[in-house]
Amino acid sequence: MKNHLIRTLVAWITTCCLLLGCVSFAGAEQTGTSDFDTLLPFMDLVGSAAMTAGDEPEVIGNEETTLSAAFLSAFFNNGLTADATLGITTDILTDTAKQAAFLGNTFAAQLPTLETIAQTLPISGYIGFQPVTVNAVDAGDVQIIGELYWGTKPMRDMAEADYHDIQWLDRALYTFRADAAAMNGYLLTGFSVGSELNMEDAMQSYTESILVEYINTSLGFSILYPSVFTDDQLIETEDGVSAALPDGSLSFFVRRVANSDNTNLADYINVIANGITGAKAILHEEFNSASVTYDTEDGNTVFDVYIVTDKYVYQAELTYRKDLASTYNMYTAYLENSFAVDEVSVG
């Protein structure tokens, strides 16, 4: 049974245009590519500071709200190792006038009483933002929705092998207001991650634009897969479902086979991973699932998720060309987190 969350082709054209630098979106005005490109280092830093300022992700608002001291400390400290185009250096930590000038040119929110900021150790790795969709909400205002990630470096600087180390953290939404006096021509008027209740409608629409839900009641599993695949590309068999793009750049399948050897998850994954050169296996015993990632000789990356029960072995696989990792890697997180079978309670 297929349950489309939105018309898939239109949604995917919208997504791909943005990821390729075209920044277009259905039913809204078009935002210039240069505007988007120049905002990305700042969005990376905001996301990084929001995720590291405290125990819960920070929420940033408009002029009716005030930035927290914890966020500002994380923002300027993380900024020391951020993109050099932002111009954040150590002297800004002890110069409140420079802090005020920078923040006034980038945030719409009010400022607290500014103080000297103690320098902290840099965070491990890099927290950044992968934009996926753009919406014009009001005259001059734009929403950019996508995925926060942790990696060894910014995605724009990654080589193909670096994508294997990415951890996808959460969905995020940035709201900007056009302002000629602001840095790069925009003030940030809102930031929140997908788990915030006030983002529910926007995040639901975002999810519906990039993913399709597939439910197979006969085989007892469900999953979310990229909406690039159209209805006529899905092939259902007695074991599951599969689809592939005509150019071979992306494919997926989900299937159920009998657990004829009465194996357990750990043993099954060890056999799989040990039989593939360079495979990276991760066991999630608390969810009764595991993932295996590897590259093939013909230039593809394969991501598999396995769920093993007493009766069956369930497998979901996403395969994409390595040179398209910046576009498709984020869907591995959705594939893994959404894969559920009736026999067990998982993700």
C-alpha positions in Angstrom: 0.0 0.0 0.0 1.4 3.4 -1.0 0.5 6.6 0.8 1.9 9.6 -1.0 2.5 12.6 1.3 2.6 15.1 -1.6 3.0 15.0 -5.3 6.4 13.5 -5.6 7.7 14.9 -8.9 7.0 18.5 -8.2 8.5 18.2 -4.7 11.7 16.6 -5.9 12.3 19.1 -8.7 12.0 21.8 -6.0 14.5 20.0 -3.8 17.0 19.3 -6.5 17.0 22.9 -7.8 17.9 24.2 -4.4 20.6 21.6 -3.8 22.2 22.4 -7.1 22.1 26.1 -6.4 19.0 27.1 -8.3 16.9 27.9 -5.2 13.5 27.7 -6.7 10.3 26.6 -5.0 6.7 25.9 -6.0 4.0 28.4 -5.3 6.5 31.1 -4.0 8.8 33.8 -5.3 12.3 32.9 -6.3 15.3 33.8 -4.1 18.6 34.6 -5.8 21.4 32.0 -5.6 23.9 34.5 -4.4 21.7 35.4 -1.4 21.5 31.8 -0.4 25.2 31.0 -0.9 26.3 33.9 1.3 24.0 33.0 4.1 25.2 29.4 4.5 28.3 30.0 6.7 26.1 32.1 9.0 23.4 29.4 9.1 26.1 26.8 10.0 27.2 28.9 12.9 23.7 29.6 14.2 22.9 25.9 14.1 26.2 25.0 15.8 25.7 27.5 18.6 22.1 26.6 19.1 22.9 22.9 19.4 25.9 23.4 21.8 24.7 26.3 24.0 22.8 24.1 26.5 21.2 20.8 27.1 18.4 21.6 24.7 18.6 23.3 21.3 18.3 27.0 21.5 15.3 28.8 19.9 16.0 32.1 18.3 13.2 34.7 17.7 12.5 38.1 16.3 12.7 41.6 18.0 10.1 40.5 20.6 12.7 38.1 22.1 16.1 38.4 23.6 19.2 36.3 22.8 20.5 34.3 25.7 24.0 34.8 27.2 24.6 31.0 26.7 23.8 31.2 23.0 26.1 34.3 22.5 29.0 32.5 24.3 28.6 29.5 22.0 28.0 31.6 18.9 31.2 33.7 19.3 33.4 30.8 20.5 32.2 28.5 17.7 32.7 31.4 15.4 36.4 31.4 16.0 36.7 28.2 14.0 33.8 29.0 11.6 34.1 30.2 8.0 36.6 33.0 7.8 34.2 35.1 5.8 32.2 35.8 9.0 35.2 37.7 10.4 34.9 36.5 14.0 38.3 36.7 15.8 39.3 36.4 19.4 39.2 40.1 20.1 35.5 40.1 19.8 35.2 38.0 23.0 36.4 40.9 25.1 35.0 43.8 23.1 31.3 44.3 23.7 31.0 47.1 21.2 32.2 44.7 18.5 29.8 42.1 19.7 26.9 44.5 19.6 27.8 45.6 16.1 28.1 42.1 14.7 24.8 40.9 16.4 22.9 44.0 15.3 23.8 43.3 11.7 22.7 39.6 11.8 19.9 39.1 14.4 16.6 40.8 14.8 16.3 39.7 18.4 17.1 42.0 21.3 20.5 41.8 23.0 21.1 41.0 26.7 23.6 43.0 28.6 26.8 42.2 26.8 29.8 41.0 28.8 33.3 39.7 28.2 33.1 36.1 27.0 35.5 33.4 28.2 37.1 31.5 25.5 36.3 27.8 25.5 37.8 24.7 23.8 36.5 24.3 20.2 33.8 21.7 19.7 34.7 18.3 18.2 34.1 18.2 14.5 31.8 20.6 12.7 28.1 21.2 13.0 26.5 22.6 9.9 23.3 23.0 7.9 22.2 21.3 4.7 19.4 23.4 3.1 16.7 21.5 1.3 13.6 23.7 0.7 13.0 27.5 0.6 9.7 29.2 1.1 8.8 32.9 0.7 6.5 33.7 3.6 6.0 37.4 3.3 7.3 40.3 1.3 11.1 40.2 1.8 10.9 37.2 4.2 12.2 33.7 3.5 12.2 30.4 5.3 15.0 27.9 4.7 14.3 24.4 5.9 16.8 21.5 5.9 18.9 19.3 8.1 21.5 20.0 10.8 24.5 17.6 10.7 27.7 16.8 12.5 30.8 16.0 10.4 34.5 16.4 10.2 34.2 19.5 8.1 31.6 21.6 6.2 29.7 19.6 3.6 30.8 22.0 0.9 34.4 21.1 1.7 33.9 17.3 1.9 35.4 14.6 -0.3 33.4 11.5 -1.1 34.8 9.5 1.8 33.9 12.2 4.4 30.2 11.6 3.9 30.5 8.3 5.7 31.2 10.1 8.9 28.2 12.4 8.8 25.6 12.2 11.6 22.3 13.8 10.9 21.1 15.7 14.0 17.7 17.2 13.4 15.6 19.2 11.0 15.9 23.0 11.3 14.1 26.1 10.0 15.6 29.5 9.6 13.5 32.6 8.9 15.2 35.7 7.4 13.9 39.2 6.7 15.4 41.2 3.9 17.3 44.2 5.3 19.7 46.3 3.2 21.7 47.3 6.3 22.3 43.7 7.5 25.2 41.4 6.8 24.5 39.8 3.4 21.2 41.6 3.2 19.2 39.6 5.7 18.4 39.6 9.4 17.7 36.3 11.2 14.2 36.5 12.7 13.8 32.9 13.7 15.5 29.6 14.2 14.2 26.3 15.6 14.8 22.6 15.3 12.1 20.2 14.2 11.3 18.9 17.6 9.9 22.3 18.7 6.1 22.3 18.8 5.9 25.8 17.2 7.5 24.3 14.1 5.0 21.5 13.7 3.2 22.8 10.7 6.3 23.9 8.8 8.1 20.6 9.5 5.1 18.5 8.5 5.0 20.3 5.1 8.8 19.9 4.8 8.6 16.2 5.5 5.7 15.8 3.0 7.7 17.5 0.3 10.7 15.2 0.4 9.5 11.8 1.6 6.9 9.2 0.7 5.6 6.7 3.2 5.3 3.0 2.1 3.3 0.6 4.2 3.1 -3.1 3.4 0.5 -4.8 5.7 1.1 -8.2 4.2 4.8 -8.3 4.9 4.5 -6.2 8.1 6.8 -3.2 7.5 6.7 0.5 6.8 9.3 3.0 5.7 9.9 6.5 4.4 11.8 6.9 1.1 12.8 9.8 -1.1 10.0 11.4 -3.1 12.1 11.5 -6.2 10.7 8.1 -7.1 7.4 8.3 -9.0 4.5 5.8 -8.8 5.4 4.0 -12.0 9.0 3.4 -10.8 7.9 1.4 -7.8 7.9 -2.4 -8.3 6.1 -4.5 -5.7 6.9 -8.2 -5.4 6.0 -11.0 -2.9 9.1 -10.1 -0.9 8.9 -6.3 -0.8 9.2 -3.2 -3.0 12.0 -1.5 -5.0 12.6 1.5 -7.3 15.4 3.0 -9.4 16.0 6.1 -11.3 16.5 5.6 -15.1 20.0 7.0 -15.0 21.0 4.6 -12.2 22.0 7.4 -9.8 19.7 6.3 -7.0 17.8 3.2 -6.1 16.2 1.6 -3.0 14.5 -1.6 -2.0 12.9 -3.1 1.1 12.3 -6.8 1.5 11.5 -9.5 4.0 13.1 -13.0 3.8 12.8 -16.0 6.1 15.3 -16.3 8.9 16.0 -19.8 7.8 19.3 -20.1 9.8 17.6 -18.9 13.0 20.3 -16.2 13.3 20.4 -13.2 15.6 21.0 -9.6 14.6 24.6 -9.3 15.8 25.8 -12.5 14.1 23.9 -11.7 10.9 25.5 -8.2 10.7 29.0 -9.6 11.4 28.7 -12.0 8.5 27.5 -9.3 6.2 30.1 -6.7 7.2 33.0 -9.1 7.2 32.1 -10.2 3.7 32.4 -6.7 2.2 35.7 -4.9 1.9 35.6 -1.5 3.8 32.1 -2.0 5.2 31.1 0.0 8.3 28.6 -1.7 10.6 26.7 -0.1 13.5 24.6 -2.2 15.8 21.6 -0.6 17.6 20.6 -3.4 20.0 18.1 -1.1 21.8 16.1 -0.8 18.6 16.9 -4.4 17.3 18.4 -2.9 14.2 21.7 -2.4 12.5 23.2 -0.5 9.6 26.0 -1.4 7.1 27.6 1.2 4.8 30.1 0.5 2.0 31.3 1.7 -1.4 31.2 -0.4 -4.5 33.8 -0.6 -7.2 31.4 1.0 -9.7 31.3 4.3 -7.8 28.2 3.8 -5.6 27.6 4.1 -1.9 25.3 1.5 -0.3 23.4 2.0 2.9 21.6 -1.0 4.4 19.4 -1.3 7.5 18.6 -4.7 9.0 16.0 -5.8 11.5 16.2 -9.5 12.5 13.4 -11.4 14.3 12.9 -15.0 15.1 11.0 -15.5 11.8 12.3 -13.0 9.3 15.2 -10.8 8.2 14.0 -7.4 7.1 16.4 -5.3 4.9 16.0 -1.7 3.6 18.7 -0.4 1.2 19.5 2.9 -0.4 22.1 3.1 -3.1 23.4 6.3 -4.7 26.3 7.5 -6.8 29.2 8.6 -4.5 29.5 11.9 -6.4 25.8 12.7 -5.4 26.4 12.2 -1.6 25.7 15.8 -0.8 22.2 15.3 -2.2 21.3 11.8 -1.1 23.2 11.0 2.1 20.7 12.7 4.3 18.0 10.2 3.3 20.0 7.4 5.0 18.9 8.8 8.3 15.3 8.9 7.3 15.5 5.4 5.9 17.0 4.1 9.2 14.8 6.0 11.6 11.5 5.3 9.8 12.0 1.6 9.1 9.5 -0.3 11.3 8.2 -3.8 11.4 5.1 -5.1 13.1 7.0 -7.8 15.0 9.1 -5.4 17.0 8.8 -1.8 18.2 11.4 0.2 16.4 12.0 3.7 15.1 
